[in-house]
Amino acid sequence: MMNRRNFLQRGSLAAAAVTVAPLAATAAPAKPALRVGFLSDVHVKPGAVPEEGMRRAFRHVNQYKPGVDFIINGGDAIMDALKASKEKVQQQWDVWNAALKAANKLPIYHCIGNHDAWGWQMTEPEVRQDPLFDKKWVLKQHDMPERYYSFDKTNWRFIVLDSAQENNGGYIARIDEPQFAWLEKELRDTPADMHICIVSHIPIVSFVSAVFSDKNEANGDWRISRALLHVDSRRLTDLFKSFPNIRCCLSGHIHMQDAVNYRGIQYYCNGAVSGNWWGGPFKDFAPAYAVFEFFKDGAVTRTMVDY
Ligand SMILES: [Zn+2]
């Protein structure tokens, strides 16, 4: 699909629009510092279509040419743990682990999706007492250091956030206070000559969050669900203003794709490996994953891959 490299070289849309032609004419084919597969919303569960689909996607990114350095799992690895019995959740993780074992050899970094949290919509009291309740199961399953964490590759720092918080029998998209304090410190502690990529399951800035639901502009005002876009977007993007080395934010969750440039940061929403939850394309977006190229100078490109 479309290679957006020229579009994304530098900060603002306006600047990019002016410089597209000369860049296209003169830029040498720079070698990226990193190439990363972003696979989100796999939503695997027992069954031929999801199991074979997940394997196909992972085999595809493992064979991607030129080679991918590692994978980021954007979250919602399994179909759903919010409202599933312990047995059903275990079956889903078993299928996920078997498919990874069969089809993936690349290092993989995980981000937690809302459907990866166990039991928020279960009414049985023993579920809340279970040591695997909430995000403890997914943390253990993915062997994650914490709900949110960072890692460095070349001169890039990747900051992985935990977007979905329990809220009245459902969830709300935001980071909690301890996580915000951690993020602030993490950004402050990142050397100015390192570039930053932030990963969150739910988008922080996005247009597809607005068009995910049908007829959500009934009275003329857009209504965007608390579950579809970070409700702390203003707070986060205000924080980001102090850190010009933040280059991009990557998300999944919406099962649709967009790329929005806001105040010099590129926000990419990256579709879903499962498409319409394994029922074909979702609102024109085929099952897909993204390949990102991160350059030494802070440039980023994305290629969507219909595997
Ligand atoms: Zn999802």
Residues whose N, C-alpha, C, O or C-beta is under 5 A from the ligand:
A	BS01	ZN	D41 D76 H253
